[in-house]
Amino acid sequence: MPERLEDLELQLLLEALYQRYHYDFRHYARASIKRRVVQARDQMGFATLSALQDAVLHDPSMLPRLLGYLTVQVSEMFRDPTYFKALREKVLPHLRTYPSLKVWIAGCSHGEEVYSLAILFKEEGLYDRTLFYATDINPDALEAAEAGVYPMDRLRKFTENHQKAGGRSSLSDYYTADYGRAVFDKSLRSRVVFSDHSLVTDAVFAEMQLISCRNVMIYFDRALQDRAIGLFCGSLPRNGFLGLGSKESLRFSKHASAYSEFVRDEKIYRKLAA
């Protein structure tokens, strides 16, 4: 199929998803979203993107399957351990001065970062005064995050990352092994609100002292990156903290002047102005 025709089909499919289901992928980085849509087409057994569009429009049960391809669900606990070590050693001493805290994990995927931050805050004695908001646009991912169940074969890497992040306990203190699965303790979810939220279409919903949005904006185009960073700007008070992924930056954002680099190597920023 000529590439221009396939690009037109892609544009129509993304518009259809928005008009029919209010999922807006129109400003995701085009090469990345095209690669994932083509993968979905092939693995779901459709000859063309138009055929995929027709099926999704007329059968809502197809939507969760397609969302599984369009939303990236690859993560691990304490991913990039030096980021969490910087939070522990440089950010949390500032957060400790607040009587209560709100933390937003935007694009929480299957919950690995949610549990990482919950454990980190427990180890530093801040968990009981913190409310965590874990958001994603994929309802299946949110359900998996709230369950807190992971294959045991992933725990070796999780444990290694936890120790490199300065862990003050054993990760095994926080889960029980059950038929090849690790089930994380319910106490880690007692202060977590799991909720659907889109950085593309939704608004600010609370004031946060820390926002962690890592490896999400790399899939956005420049305009959508600016929208997300503007949302974070509106949600953070003066001196609030924003953590991004290792390949993400505020450098080219129109909102960059509202932040200072707090830990440059770990992409942790601090809000300057109210």
N, C-alpha and C positions, 0 to 999 in steps of 0.2 A: 504494500500500500504506500502511495506517495506520502512523504513525511508531512507535507503541508496539510493534506487531508486528515491525517492522524492528529495533528496539532489542533485542527478545527474540531474534531471529535472530542478531544480532551477538553477544550474550552467549553463545549456544549455540555459535557458530562459534569464539569465543576459547577457550571451555572445551574444545571438541573438539581444537583445536590443541595445547592443553596436555596433555590426556589421551593423545592419539595420538602426538604427536611431541615433547613436552616443551618446546615453545616457548611461553613465558608472556607474552602481551600483555594479560592481564586487568587490569593496573594501569597501563596506558598511559592518558594523558589521553583520555577517551572521545570527545570531539568530533573530535580529530585522528585517532584510530584508525578511527573510523566513516567519516570522509571518505576515508581510504585504502582501506578494505575495499570501500566502495561503488564507488570508482574501479576496483578490481580486478575486482569483479563485472561492471561494465559493459564494461571493455576485454577481459576474458577471455570474454565472451559468455554470461553466465548471467542468467537472468530474476530470480532471487532469491538472497539470501544462503544460504538453505537448500540451493539447488541447488549453489552454490559449495562449501558445507560437504560435501555428499555426494560431490562429485568429489574434493576434497582428501583426505577420509577413505579413499576406496577406491582412489585412484591416487596413490601417493607421489611420482610424477614431477611432479605439479602443485604440490607444496610449494615448490620453489625459485622458481617463477613468482610464487606468492602472497607469499613472503618479500620478493621484489623490490619489492612495493608497500608492505609493512608496515614495512620498515626503510629509513629515509631515507638515501640515498646521494648527497647533494649537498654538495660541498665544493670547495676549491681550495687550492693550495699557498700557504703563508704567509697564509692567510685572516685578516683583521683584523691587518695588519702591525704595528700598535702593540703587540699582545700579544706577538709574537715579539721585537720590539725590547725590550720590558720583560724578557722572559726573558734576552735577550742581556746587557743592561746591569745588571740588578738581581738576577736569580736565579742565573745561571751563575757570577758571582764567588763566591757561597757554595758552589755545587756543586763548584767547582774545588778546594776544600780536601779533598775526599774522594778516597781512593786508587782507589776503584771506585764506579760509579754504576749504578742501575737506574731506568729510566724506563718508565712504563706509559701507552700511548695507548689509552684505553678508548673503544670505538665507533669504530674506525679507518676504517670505510667502505672506500673504494677506495685508501686509503693516502696521500692527499695530505699529511696532517699528519705521517705517519710520515717521509716523505722530507724534509719541511720541517725537522723536528727533527734528523734525521740530518745534513742539510747544515749547520744551525746549529751543532751540536756539532762537526762537522768544522772549520768555520771558526774555532771557539773552542778547538780543540785538545783536545777532550774525548771525541771519538768512540771512540777506541781503548780507553778505560777504561770505556765505557758499554755496558750491555746494554739493549736496547729490547724491550719486550713490546707487540705490536700485537694487540689483540683485537677481535672483533666476533661477533655471533651469526649472521651471514649467510655461509655457506660460499662463495658466489659472490663476495661482496665481498672476502673474505680472499684468494681466488685471484687476483682482479684486483689487490689491493694487493701481493701477492708478485711479480706479474709486473712492476709498475712501468712500465706502458705507458699513455700518454695522447695524445689527439689533438693534433696540432701547433697547431691553432687555439686551444687553451687556454693555450699557453705564453707568449703575450704578457702575459696577466693574471698568470700565475705569476711571470714575470720582473719585472714592475712591483711586485708585492707583495714579492718578495725584496729588491729595492733599497730599498723603503720600510721594510723590517724591519731595515735596517742591513747588508745583505749585503756581505761582504768579498771576494767573487769574482763571477764571471759564472755565472748559473744554467746557461748552455750548457756549462760545464765538467763538468757532472754527467750529461749525457744525449747520446745520438746521435740524429740525425734519420733516420727510416727509413720511406719510403713514406707520408708524411703523419702519422707517429706519432713521439712522443718516447719513447725507451727509456732509462730511468734506469739508471745504472751499477750493476752488481752489488755493487760495494764498499759501496754505501749500505745493502745488505741483509745484509752479513756479520755484523753485530752485532744483527740483528733476529730475534725469535722471533714468528712469526705463529701465533695460536692462537684457537680458539673459546672464548669466555667470555661468560656472561650476567650482567649486573648484577642481573637479576631473581631468578635461582635459584642462582648459583654463589657460592663463598666466596673469601676472600682467598687468594692463592697465593704471594705473596712480599712482602718488604719493599722499598718503593720510595722513592727520594729525591725524585722528581717524578712526579706523575700529571697528565696532561692529558686531560680529559673535556669536550669542548666541543660544545655544541649537540646533546646527547644527552638530558639530563634535562628539557629543555623538553617532551619528549613523554611524560613520566611523570606520574602523579598524585602527590599529596603524600606518601603512604605509601611509594611506590616511590622517590621522590627521597630520602627519609630513609634507606631501605635502602642506596642507592648511596653516599650520603655517609658512612654508617656503615662500609661496606666500605672506602672510601678512608681513613677514620680508622684502621681496623685495619691498613691496609697501610703507612701513613706513620709513620716514626719521628718523634721530637721534632725540630722544625725542618724537617721535610719540606714540600714545596710541592705545592699543588693549584691547577690552572688550570681555570676554567670558561668557558663561552661568554658572550657579551656580554649576553644576555638571562637569564642564570642567576644564582642567588645562594644564599648560605647563610643569608640573613636569617631565614627562617621555619623552618629546620631545627632539630630537637631536638639536633643535634650541633654547632650553630654555636659554642657556647662552647669547643669543642676547637680552634678556629682563630682566628687573628688576620688582619686584612686587611693584606696585604703590599704589593700595588699595587692600590689600590681601583678605579681606573678600568678596569683590565684584568682584574678578577675573579681575581686571583692571591692565594691564601691561604697561610698558614703554620701548620703544626701546632704547638700550644702544649704539650700534655702527652704524656707517653709512653703 
